[in-house]
Amino acid sequence: MDQGKLIAEVLRLTQVRVGPKDPVFAAVEMNRLALEESVGVLLRQAAKLANSITAAGTEMTEHLEHVATQRIQGNLESARQVLESDAKVIRRHIASDANEARHAAAMAIQEVANFHRQGDIVSTAYLTISVALALTLLAFMAGTRFAPALANVPVCQQVRAQR
């Protein structure tokens, strides 16, 4: 601090004149030195405290990162287990649905086959009736055509006589 300013401030506040060689300045200088030393000690302690706080913060950060990592890994494992369980349930549902679809398809195929079998039976019956009618018609036509010629055959004359 400037001695001139200090002398002027003391005069203004206390109305007492002091000079640069006054013994009070020795006390002021001693006070300044003691204060500088105390401030130096406080600054060194503050630096140590700041380093200690920084180290504790770093340690806390590392610990929190470790805890967070463990929790995240635990959550991921839980999510994996849930997804795996859900996937099993979905696979069972898909398998069940596929079996139901296979059963329904088999039933539909069997119904189609039965329909075709019934159609085959009907077709066979129509064919049989058609062939029988055709043979009957041919027999009738043959009988009509050959009847006059057969009238003179001795076996036919005996059959007519028995009627």
DASULTA-V225508 format. One record per backbone hydrogen bond with DSSP energy under -0.5 kcal/mol. CO is the residue of the C=O (numbers start at 1). NH is the residue of the N-H. E is the energy in kcal/mol with one decimal. If there is no record, write none. Layout:
co	nh	e
CO	NH	E
CO	NH	E
//
This chain:
co	nh	e
2	6	-2.0
3	7	-2.8
4	8	-2.2
5	9	-2.4
6	10	-2.4
7	11	-2.2
8	12	-2.1
9	13	-2.4
10	14	-3.0
10	16	-0.6
11	15	-1.8
19	22	-1.8
22	25	-1.7
22	26	-0.5
23	26	-0.7
23	27	-1.4
24	28	-2.3
25	29	-2.8
26	30	-2.5
27	31	-2.5
28	32	-2.5
29	33	-2.5
30	34	-2.6
31	35	-2.5
32	36	-2.7
33	37	-2.5
34	38	-2.5
35	39	-3.1
36	40	-2.5
37	41	-2.4
38	42	-2.8
39	43	-2.9
40	44	-2.5
41	45	-2.6
42	46	-2.8
43	47	-2.4
44	48	-2.4
45	49	-2.9
46	50	-2.9
47	51	-2.7
48	52	-2.8
49	53	-3.0
50	54	-2.6
51	55	-2.7
52	56	-2.6
53	57	-2.8
54	58	-2.6
55	59	-2.7
56	60	-2.8
57	61	-2.7
58	62	-2.7
59	63	-2.5
60	64	-3.1
61	65	-2.7
62	66	-2.4
63	67	-2.9
64	68	-3.1
65	69	-2.7
66	70	-2.5
67	71	-2.7
68	72	-2.9
69	73	-2.8
70	74	-2.6
71	75	-3.0
72	76	-2.9
73	77	-2.5
74	78	-2.6
75	79	-2.8
76	80	-2.7
77	81	-2.5
78	82	-2.5
79	83	-2.8
80	84	-2.7
81	85	-2.7
82	86	-3.0
83	87	-2.7
84	88	-2.1
85	89	-2.3
86	90	-2.8
87	91	-2.8
88	92	-2.4
89	93	-2.4
90	94	-2.9
91	95	-2.9
92	96	-2.8
93	97	-3.2
94	98	-2.9
95	99	-2.6
96	100	-2.6
97	101	-2.5
98	102	-2.9
99	103	-2.7
100	104	-2.7
101	105	-2.7
102	106	-2.7
103	107	-2.5
104	108	-2.4
105	109	-2.8
106	110	-2.6
107	111	-2.5
108	112	-2.5
109	113	-2.9
110	114	-3.0
111	115	-2.5
112	116	-2.6
113	117	-2.7
114	118	-2.9
115	119	-2.6
116	120	-2.8
117	121	-2.9
118	122	-2.7
119	123	-2.9
120	124	-2.9
121	125	-2.7
122	126	-2.9
123	127	-2.7
124	128	-2.9
125	129	-2.8
126	130	-2.7
127	131	-2.9
128	132	-2.7
129	133	-2.7
130	134	-2.8
131	135	-3.0
132	136	-2.6
133	137	-3.0
134	138	-2.8
135	139	-3.0
136	140	-2.8
137	141	-3.0
138	142	-3.3
139	143	-3.0
140	144	-2.7
141	145	-2.5
142	146	-3.3
143	147	-1.6
146	150	-1.8
147	151	-1.0
149	152	-0.6
150	153	-1.6
153	157	-1.8
154	158	-1.7
155	159	-1.8
156	160	-2.1
157	161	-1.8
158	162	-1.6
159	163	-0.7
160	163	-0.5
//
